[in-house]
Amino acid sequence: MGATLKLTYGRKLRFAFYDSDGTVASINSSSSIEANTNYNIIAIYDNNKIKLYINGELSNESIISSGLAISNLNIYLGRSARN
């Protein structure tokens, strides 16, 4: 897995990726996502923070102490990386 952006069972967005220690780090949106609605979603890494924006507004942020791993692995949107 390089990175994934998926919808949880609680209808929250989850962005997950490997940090530089090889551990999977993730962040969930603070609000639920509604069906049949378009969203502009951005996940960014800025120095030691991962931030998740929905429609231009910060939804959640988290500190990643070990940094972001650099890789050429795939990014999966809206599906399981195993399928």
N, C-alpha and C positions, 0 to 999 in steps of 0.2 A: 504494500500500500504506500503510495506517495502521500496523497491527501484525499479526504472525502468531505463532501457536503451533503448531508441527508436530513430527512425529517424523522424525528423520534416518534415513539408511540404516543407521547404527550403533545404532539403537534408542534414541537420546538425544533428549530434548526440546530444541527450539530456539525461543527467544523472540526475535523480531527486530522492530525498529522504527526510525523515523528519529530521529536526534538533531537538535539545533537548528542544526547546520551543514548539514543535508540529507543526511548520510551514514547509510547503514544500519548500525546497531549490533546485535549479537546476543550471546546468552549461551546456552550449552548446559548441560544437566543433567550432573552428575558421574556419575550412575549410569544404567544402561539401564532401559528400560520393558518390562515383560513383557506379552505378549498376554493377553487375557481377564481382566484385572485392573483394578479401579476405582482411580483415583487422585484425590486432591484436589490441584490444581495452582494455585499463586498466583505471579504475577510482579508485582513492585512496583518503583517508582522512589522512592528515598528520598534527597533532596538530590542527591548526585553518584554514587549507586550504584544499579545494577539488581540485584535479588535474585530468585532462582528457588527457590521452596519446593515440595517434594513431600511430601504427607501431613504437613504441619506442620513439616517439618525443612528447614533451609537446604541446598539442593543445590549452589548455586553463586552467586557474586556477582562483579560487575565494576564498575570505576569508569568513568563516562561523563563525560569532562572538559568536553564542550560543552553538556551539559544535554539534556533531553528536548523534542522538538518537540511543540507543541500543535496538534492538528488535529481535524477532524471526519470523517476518513476511517474506513472500515470496519475492524473487527478480524476476522481470519479464524482460525478454529479448525479444525485438522485437515484442511485442504485447501489447494491452491495458490491464491494470490490471482489467478492468471491464468485460472482456469477459471470 
